[in-house]
Amino acid sequence: MGVTAKNRRRIQYKGQNFVWWVAPNDDDCDRIYLNIVSADKSIVLACPIGDESFSVISKGRYFQGEKTSGCWEYHKIPLDSPLMYVTPKDVAQIIAWAVL
């Protein structure tokens, strides 16, 4: 079963479809997250907005071409500044880094 794209943005990277949106996380309602999910749900990313941690949470089955442990994994994002607002270019950069 695919990811719902209703009221969410779509982006394509190397022929693979992704859906992204910005919203509060159910697990951490005080913070806003950029959520990126591949159509087959193999790549699931959550990135805090306005946080200086420069991290992304990988919740999917694959990250940078490697199979993950199945648990949430935290990775440092190679960005120059924290995400204060999100553009499609930012999303494309994060996807390119996460997919390799």
C-alpha positions as CSV (number, residue, x, y, z in Angstrom):
1,M,0.0,0.0,0.0
2,G,1.4,3.4,-1.0
3,V,1.7,6.7,0.8
4,T,-1.2,9.1,0.7
5,A,-0.3,12.2,-1.3
6,K,-3.5,14.2,-0.5
7,N,-2.5,17.7,0.6
8,R,1.2,16.8,0.4
9,R,3.9,17.7,-2.1
10,R,5.4,15.3,-4.5
11,I,9.0,15.1,-5.8
12,Q,10.9,12.7,-8.0
13,Y,14.5,11.8,-7.6
14,K,16.3,9.4,-10.1
15,G,12.9,8.0,-11.2
16,Q,11.8,7.3,-7.6
17,N,8.7,9.1,-6.3
18,F,8.6,10.7,-2.9
19,V,6.0,12.6,-0.9
20,W,6.9,15.3,1.6
21,W,5.1,17.5,4.1
22,V,5.8,19.7,7.1
23,A,3.8,19.0,10.2
24,P,4.0,18.3,14.0
25,N,5.2,14.8,14.8
26,D,2.8,12.6,16.7
27,D,5.6,11.4,19.0
28,D,6.9,14.9,19.7
29,C,4.1,17.4,19.4
30,D,6.3,20.4,20.5
31,R,8.4,20.2,17.3
32,I,7.7,20.7,13.6
33,Y,9.2,18.1,11.2
34,L,9.9,17.8,7.5
35,N,8.7,14.3,6.6
36,I,9.9,12.6,3.5
37,V,8.6,9.1,2.4
38,S,9.3,7.1,-0.8
39,A,6.3,5.7,-2.6
40,D,7.3,2.2,-1.6
41,K,8.0,3.3,2.0
42,S,11.5,1.9,1.9
43,I,12.9,5.4,2.8
44,V,11.2,7.3,5.6
45,L,12.9,10.4,6.9
46,A,11.9,13.0,9.6
47,C,13.9,16.2,9.9
48,P,13.3,18.7,12.7
49,I,12.6,22.2,11.5
50,G,14.2,25.2,13.3
51,D,16.4,22.9,15.3
52,E,20.2,23.3,15.4
53,S,20.8,19.6,15.8
54,F,21.4,19.1,12.0
55,S,20.0,15.6,12.3
56,V,17.5,13.4,10.4
57,I,15.7,10.4,11.7
58,S,15.6,7.4,9.4
59,K,12.6,5.3,10.0
60,G,12.6,3.2,6.8
61,R,14.1,0.0,5.6
62,Y,17.0,1.6,3.7
63,F,19.3,4.6,4.2
64,Q,22.1,5.6,1.9
65,G,21.7,2.3,0.0
66,E,22.2,0.1,3.1
67,K,19.6,-1.9,4.9
68,T,18.7,-0.4,8.3
69,S,18.3,-2.1,11.7
70,G,14.6,-1.5,11.7
71,C,14.9,0.9,14.6
72,W,15.0,4.7,14.4
73,E,18.4,5.8,13.4
74,Y,19.7,9.4,13.8
75,H,22.1,10.8,11.3
76,K,23.8,14.2,10.9
77,I,22.7,16.2,7.9
78,P,25.5,17.8,5.8
79,L,23.8,21.2,5.7
80,D,25.3,24.7,6.2
81,S,22.5,26.0,8.3
82,P,19.5,24.5,10.1
83,L,16.2,24.3,8.3
84,M,14.1,27.3,9.3
85,Y,11.8,26.9,6.3
86,V,11.6,24.2,3.7
87,T,11.9,24.6,-0.1
88,P,11.7,21.8,-2.7
89,K,15.5,22.4,-3.2
90,D,16.1,21.5,0.4
91,V,14.0,18.4,0.1
92,A,15.8,17.3,-3.1
93,Q,19.2,17.8,-1.3
94,I,18.2,15.7,1.7
95,I,16.8,12.9,-0.6
96,A,20.0,13.0,-2.7
97,W,22.1,12.6,0.5
98,A,19.8,9.9,2.0
99,V,19.6,7.8,-1.2
100,L,23.2,8.0,-2.5
